């Protein structure tokens, strides 16, 4: 009879710790995602894309992001 009395508080503590850890991880991921989005929004301006296309010779050699060798695009 005393086993459920000792198990329930332990489960409550474990549940609280797990939910706290999950909330912390979610907040960190959201913060990091917003920082990355800000960085990419600064990089992907029309002027920056035009400079990229000129430096990579996209008009003559094709876009490297769309080539068969770009396994990150798969």
CORFENMO-V205025 format. One record per residue. N is the residue number from 1. RES is the residue in one letter. PSI is psi in whole degrees, -180 to 180 (NA if undefined). Layout:
n=N res=RES psi=PSI
n=N res=RES psi=PSI
//
This chain:
n=1 res=X psi=-28
n=2 res=X psi=-13
n=3 res=X psi=-47
n=4 res=X psi=-30
n=5 res=X psi=-30
n=6 res=X psi=-26
n=7 res=X psi=-43
n=8 res=X psi=-48
n=9 res=X psi=-35
n=10 res=X psi=-42
n=11 res=X psi=-37
n=12 res=X psi=-43
n=13 res=X psi=-46
n=14 res=X psi=-44
n=15 res=X psi=-40
n=16 res=X psi=-41
n=17 res=X psi=-45
n=18 res=X psi=-44
n=19 res=X psi=-35
n=20 res=X psi=-43
n=21 res=X psi=-43
n=22 res=X psi=-42
n=23 res=X psi=-41
n=24 res=X psi=-46
n=25 res=X psi=-43
n=26 res=X psi=-42
n=27 res=X psi=-41
n=28 res=X psi=-43
n=29 res=X psi=-40
n=30 res=X psi=-43
n=31 res=X psi=-43
n=32 res=X psi=-40
n=33 res=X psi=-42
n=34 res=X psi=-38
n=35 res=X psi=-42
n=36 res=X psi=-41
n=37 res=X psi=-40
n=38 res=X psi=-41
n=39 res=X psi=-44
n=40 res=X psi=-33
n=41 res=X psi=-31
n=42 res=X psi=-34
n=43 res=X psi=-31
n=44 res=X psi=39
n=45 res=X psi=158
n=46 res=X psi=-37
n=47 res=X psi=-42
n=48 res=X psi=-39
n=49 res=X psi=-37
n=50 res=X psi=-43
n=51 res=X psi=-41
n=52 res=X psi=-46
n=53 res=X psi=-39
n=54 res=X psi=-44
n=55 res=X psi=-29
n=56 res=X psi=4
n=57 res=X psi=49
n=58 res=X psi=-35
n=59 res=X psi=-35
n=60 res=X psi=-34
n=61 res=X psi=-4
n=62 res=X psi=164
n=63 res=X psi=122
n=64 res=X psi=-20
n=65 res=X psi=-15
n=66 res=X psi=13
n=67 res=X psi=164
n=68 res=X psi=-29
n=69 res=X psi=-10
n=70 res=X psi=93
n=71 res=X psi=-16
n=72 res=X psi=-19
n=73 res=X psi=-9
n=74 res=X psi=NA
//
